[in-house]
Amino acid sequence: MTDSGAGGSGDNKDTEPLEPPSPRAPADSPAPGAASPTREFSFQSGAVGSAPATAASDIDGVRFDDGLTDGLGGGLLGGMRAPTVPDVPSPISARYLFPTEKYRGEWRRHWVHLMPWYVIGTLATFIMGLASGMLTKWESESRDTALTVTVVAWLLILGFVGWKILDWYMDRFILTNKRIMLIQGVITRSVAMMPLGRVTDMKYAQTPMGRMLNYGEFIIESAGQDQALRNVPHLPNPNELYLQMCEEMYEPEAVDEREAEPEEDLIPEEEPVKKDAEA
């Protein structure tokens, strides 16, 4: 074919295919042949499926149990974290443990346990404000007395709600390698205990709301007739707690072995660099 250019020339021109431009290196990338300042992850030769070596600065300040707690106890709502179990008992529960048993954890009831008292306090505040507004417009000699009675009743209700919150904070469900305990009360303390060896059946139940908010009710059966720990409602993370209790009852040696294992060194030792012999 004959192509005519802008100047009217009809000469045939042989064109060569254009090569794509070479990709530009990032501004912070090193020049070719220069030593790379970035970290490199190298696999050990001869190891199939081995993990890459990680520099110490990459994992500095990172807790290795964060990934485990992120996947536990989320319920049906995302972004919820399972509460961490302390390594040592709190002063509230330490006084009820004897030295030869091994502490496994303690839990407070789920915050939904306080929901009725939150509702009562909110309604009392709303009713007190409404009644106070109506009494200020009431032209009577007993208006001040009615206002005083309303405020005192409101303060008493709030004080009772605060007492229930304190009672919730002081309650503990404790698990050791020998028994389970339920501690209740603020002034009058009640300690219910059941040996793990006497537990014949255990299950937990979750309502739809319990599945969403991640709480459940534990039902424990034992060989005795009088069972102080038969029903324990509103315990958080019931699935994880159930598995932990079952493992403690049926595989106590595995739990002790896992607790005694030292943390593995996640940073592999660097192999000595072999230098070429000088000519």
SELUMFI-63740 format. One record per residue (C-alpha): x, y, z; residue number from 1; chain. Coordinates in steps of 0.25 Angstrom, whole numbers, padded with zeros to 4 digits. Each point is the difference from the previous one (the first is absolute). Example, Ala and Ser with C-alpha at 12.3 -4.5 7.8 and 13.67 -1.06 7.14 Angstrom:
<atoms>
ATOM    xx    yy    zz  nr kette
ATOM  0049 -0018  0031   1     A
ATOM  0006  0014 -0002   2     A
</atoms>
This chain:
<atoms>
ATOM    xx    yy    zz  nr kette
ATOM  0000  0000  0000   1     A
ATOM  0004  0014 -0002   2     A
ATOM -0002  0010  0011   3     A
ATOM  0000  0015 -0003   4     A
ATOM  0005  0008  0012   5     A
ATOM -0003  0014  0004   6     A
ATOM  0009  0006 -0011   7     A
ATOM -0006 -0008 -0011   8     A
ATOM  0012 -0009 -0001   9     A
ATOM -0004 -0014 -0006  10     A
ATOM  0013 -0007  0003  11     A
ATOM -0001 -0014  0007  12     A
ATOM  0005  0000  0014  13     A
ATOM  0004 -0012  0008  14     A
ATOM -0004  0001  0014  15     A
ATOM  0006 -0009  0012  16     A
ATOM -0009 -0005  0011  17     A
ATOM  0001  0009  0012  18     A
ATOM  0006 -0007  0013  19     A
ATOM -0008  0003  0013  20     A
ATOM  0008  0009  0009  21     A
ATOM  0007 -0006  0012  22     A
ATOM -0007  0002  0013  23     A
ATOM  0006  0010  0009  24     A
ATOM  0005 -0004  0013  25     A
ATOM -0005  0007  0012  26     A
ATOM  0007  0012  0005  27     A
ATOM  0004 -0007  0013  28     A
ATOM  0005 -0012 -0007  29     A
ATOM  0015 -0003 -0001  30     A
ATOM  0008  0001 -0013  31     A
ATOM  0002 -0013 -0008  32     A
ATOM  0012 -0008  0006  33     A
ATOM  0000  0008  0013  34     A
ATOM -0003 -0006  0014  35     A
ATOM -0015  0000  0003  36     A
ATOM -0003  0008  0013  37     A
ATOM -0013 -0007  0002  38     A
ATOM -0002 -0013  0007  39     A
ATOM  0000 -0013 -0007  40     A
ATOM -0007 -0013  0004  41     A
ATOM  0008 -0012 -0004  42     A
ATOM -0005 -0015  0001  43     A
ATOM  0010 -0010  0005  44     A
ATOM  0005 -0010 -0010  45     A
ATOM -0005 -0014  0000  46     A
ATOM -0012  0003  0009  47     A
ATOM -0014 -0002 -0006  48     A
ATOM -0010  0010  0004  49     A
ATOM  0009  0007  0010  50     A
ATOM -0004  0014  0005  51     A
ATOM  0009  0012 -0004  52     A
ATOM  0010  0006  0009  53     A
ATOM -0005  0012  0007  54     A
ATOM  0008  0012  0005  55     A
ATOM -0001  0003  0015  56     A
ATOM -0005  0014 -0003  57     A
ATOM -0012 -0005 -0007  58     A
ATOM -0006 -0007  0012  59     A
ATOM  0005  0009  0010  60     A
ATOM -0011  0004  0010  61     A
ATOM -0010 -0010 -0006  62     A
ATOM -0007 -0010  0009  63     A
ATOM -0001 -0013 -0007  64     A
ATOM -0014 -0003  0007  65     A
ATOM -0006  0012 -0007  66     A
ATOM -0004 -0009 -0012  67     A
ATOM -0006 -0010  0009  68     A
ATOM -0009  0009  0008  69     A
ATOM -0005  0007 -0012  70     A
ATOM -0006 -0013 -0005  71     A
ATOM -0006 -0003  0013  72     A
ATOM -0014  0003  0005  73     A
ATOM -0004  0010 -0011  74     A
ATOM -0014 -0005  0000  75     A
ATOM -0008  0004 -0012  76     A
ATOM  0005  0015  0002  77     A
ATOM  0013  0003 -0006  78     A
ATOM  0011  0008  0007  79     A
ATOM -0002 -0006  0014  80     A
ATOM  0012 -0006  0007  81     A
ATOM  0000 -0011  0011  82     A
ATOM  0004  0005  0013  83     A
ATOM  0014 -0005  0004  84     A
ATOM  0002 -0009  0011  85     A
ATOM  0010  0005  0011  86     A
ATOM  0012 -0008  0003  87     A
ATOM -0002  0002  0015  88     A
ATOM -0012  0001  0008  89     A
ATOM -0006  0013  0005  90     A
ATOM  0000  0004  0014  91     A
ATOM -0015 -0003  0001  92     A
ATOM  0002 -0015 -0004  93     A
ATOM  0014 -0003  0005  94     A
ATOM -0004 -0001  0014  95     A
ATOM -0009 -0012 -0003  96     A
ATOM  0011 -0008 -0007  97     A
ATOM  0009 -0009  0007  98     A
ATOM  0015 -0001 -0004  99     A
ATOM  0000 -0014 -0006 100     A
ATOM -0011  0002 -0011 101     A
ATOM  0003  0007 -0013 102     A
ATOM -0007  0012 -0004 103     A
ATOM -0007  0000 -0014 104     A
ATOM -0008  0013 -0001 105     A
ATOM -0011  0008  0006 106     A
ATOM -0012  0007 -0007 107     A
ATOM -0010  0010  0003 108     A
ATOM -0014 -0001 -0005 109     A
ATOM -0003  0006 -0013 110     A
ATOM -0005  0015  0000 111     A
ATOM -0014 -0004 -0004 112     A
ATOM -0001 -0005  0014 113     A
ATOM -0002  0014  0004 114     A
ATOM -0010  0004 -0011 115     A
ATOM -0012  0000  0009 116     A
ATOM  0006  0009  0010 117     A
ATOM  0005  0010 -0011 118     A
ATOM -0015  0000 -0005 119     A
ATOM -0005  0003  0014 120     A
ATOM  0010  0011  0002 121     A
ATOM -0003  0007 -0013 122     A
ATOM -0015 -0001  0002 123     A
ATOM  0001  0005  0014 124     A
ATOM  0008  0012 -0005 125     A
ATOM -0011  0003 -0011 126     A
ATOM -0011 -0001  0009 127     A
ATOM  0006  0009  0011 128     A
ATOM  0003  0010 -0010 129     A
ATOM -0014  0000 -0006 130     A
ATOM -0006  0000  0015 131     A
ATOM  0009  0012  0004 132     A
ATOM -0005  0008 -0012 133     A
ATOM -0014 -0003  0003 134     A
ATOM  0002  0003  0015 135     A
ATOM  0006  0014 -0003 136     A
ATOM -0012  0004 -0007 137     A
ATOM -0009 -0005  0012 138     A
ATOM -0005  0012  0008 139     A
ATOM -0001 -0007  0014 140     A
ATOM  0006  0001  0014 141     A
ATOM  0004 -0014 -0001 142     A
ATOM  0008  0002 -0013 143     A
ATOM  0014  0000  0007 144     A
ATOM -0003 -0012  0008 145     A
ATOM -0004 -0008 -0013 146     A
ATOM  0012  0005 -0007 147     A
ATOM  0009 -0005  0012 148     A
ATOM -0007 -0014  0000 149     A
ATOM  0002 -0001 -0015 150     A
ATOM  0015  0003  0001 151     A
ATOM  0002 -0009  0012 152     A
ATOM -0007 -0011 -0007 153     A
ATOM  0009  0002 -0013 154     A
ATOM  0013  0000  0008 155     A
ATOM -0004 -0013  0007 156     A
ATOM -0003 -0007 -0013 157     A
ATOM  0014  0005 -0006 158     A
ATOM  0007 -0005  0013 159     A
ATOM -0007 -0014 -0001 160     A
ATOM  0005  0000 -0015 161     A
ATOM  0014  0004  0004 162     A
ATOM  0000 -0011  0011 163     A
ATOM -0004 -0010 -0011 164     A
ATOM  0012  0004 -0009 165     A
ATOM  0009 -0001  0012 166     A
ATOM -0005 -0014  0002 167     A
ATOM  0002 -0004 -0014 168     A
ATOM  0014  0005  0000 169     A
ATOM  0003 -0008  0013 170     A
ATOM -0006 -0013 -0006 171     A
ATOM  0010 -0010 -0006 172     A
ATOM -0001 -0013 -0007 173     A
ATOM  0014 -0008  0003 174     A
ATOM  0006 -0012 -0007 175     A
ATOM  0012 -0008  0006 176     A
ATOM  0005 -0013 -0003 177     A
ATOM -0008 -0006  0011 178     A
ATOM -0013  0007  0001 179     A
ATOM -0009  0011 -0004 180     A
ATOM -0005  0011  0009 181     A
ATOM -0010  0011  0000 182     A
ATOM  0002  0012  0009 183     A
ATOM -0011  0010  0002 184     A
ATOM -0004  0011  0010 185     A
ATOM  0006  0013  0005 186     A
ATOM -0002  0000  0015 187     A
ATOM -0005 -0014  0002 188     A
ATOM  0009 -0009 -0009 189     A
ATOM -0005 -0013 -0006 190     A
ATOM  0010 -0010 -0005 191     A
ATOM -0006 -0012 -0008 192     A
ATOM  0010 -0011 -0004 193     A
ATOM -0001 -0013 -0008 194     A
ATOM  0012 -0009 -0003 195     A
ATOM  0003 -0003 -0014 196     A
ATOM  0000 -0015  0003 197     A
ATOM -0015  0000  0004 198     A
ATOM -0005  0007 -0012 199     A
ATOM -0008 -0011 -0008 200     A
ATOM -0006  0009 -0011 201     A
ATOM  0002  0014 -0004 202     A
ATOM -0006  0009 -0011 203     A
ATOM -0003  0014 -0004 204     A
ATOM -0012  0007 -0007 205     A
ATOM  0000  0012 -0008 206     A
ATOM -0012  0008 -0004 207     A
ATOM  0000  0008 -0013 208     A
ATOM  0004  0012  0008 209     A
ATOM  0010 -0008  0007 210     A
ATOM  0006 -0004 -0014 211     A
ATOM  0001  0014 -0004 212     A
ATOM  0006  0006  0012 213     A
ATOM  0008 -0013  0003 214     A
ATOM -0005 -0004  0014 215     A
ATOM -0007 -0013  0005 216     A
ATOM -0005 -0008  0012 217     A
ATOM  0008 -0011  0005 218     A
ATOM -0008 -0012  0006 219     A
ATOM  0009 -0010  0008 220     A
ATOM -0005 -0013  0005 221     A
ATOM  0008 -0008  0011 222     A
ATOM -0002 -0013  0008 223     A
ATOM -0005  0007  0012 224     A
ATOM -0015  0005  0003 225     A
ATOM  0003  0014  0005 226     A
ATOM  0007  0007 -0012 227     A
ATOM  0004  0014  0003 228     A
ATOM  0005  0003 -0014 229     A
ATOM -0010 -0007 -0008 230     A
ATOM -0004  0013 -0008 231     A
ATOM  0010  0011 -0002 232     A
ATOM -0007  0010 -0010 233     A
ATOM  0007  0011 -0008 234     A
ATOM  0014 -0005 -0001 235     A
ATOM  0008  0006 -0011 236     A
ATOM  0007 -0008 -0012 237     A
ATOM -0008 -0012  0004 238     A
ATOM  0006 -0009 -0012 239     A
ATOM  0015  0003  0004 240     A
ATOM -0003 -0002  0015 241     A
ATOM -0008 -0013 -0003 242     A
ATOM  0012 -0005 -0007 243     A
ATOM  0010  0004  0010 244     A
ATOM -0008 -0007  0011 245     A
ATOM -0001 -0013 -0008 246     A
ATOM  0014  0000 -0003 247     A
ATOM  0003  0002  0015 248     A
ATOM -0009 -0011  0004 249     A
ATOM  0004 -0010 -0011 250     A
ATOM  0014  0004 -0004 251     A
ATOM  0007  0006  0012 252     A
ATOM  0014 -0005 -0004 253     A
ATOM -0001  0007 -0013 254     A
ATOM -0003  0013  0007 255     A
ATOM  0011 -0001  0009 256     A
ATOM  0010 -0003 -0011 257     A
ATOM -0005  0011 -0008 258     A
ATOM  0002  0010  0012 259     A
ATOM  0014 -0005  0003 260     A
ATOM  0005  0001 -0015 261     A
ATOM  0009  0012 -0002 262     A
ATOM -0003  0010 -0011 263     A
ATOM  0006 -0005 -0013 264     A
ATOM  0010  0010 -0006 265     A
ATOM -0007  0005 -0012 266     A
ATOM  0012  0007 -0005 267     A
ATOM  0010 -0010 -0007 268     A
ATOM  0014  0001  0002 269     A
ATOM  0007  0007 -0012 270     A
ATOM  0010 -0009 -0007 271     A
ATOM  0014  0005 -0001 272     A
ATOM  0003  0007 -0013 273     A
ATOM  0010 -0008 -0008 274     A
ATOM  0011  0010 -0006 275     A
ATOM  0006 -0004 -0013 276     A
ATOM  0015 -0003  0001 277     A
ATOM  0009  0012 -0005 278     A
ATOM  0008 -0003 -0012 279     A
</atoms>
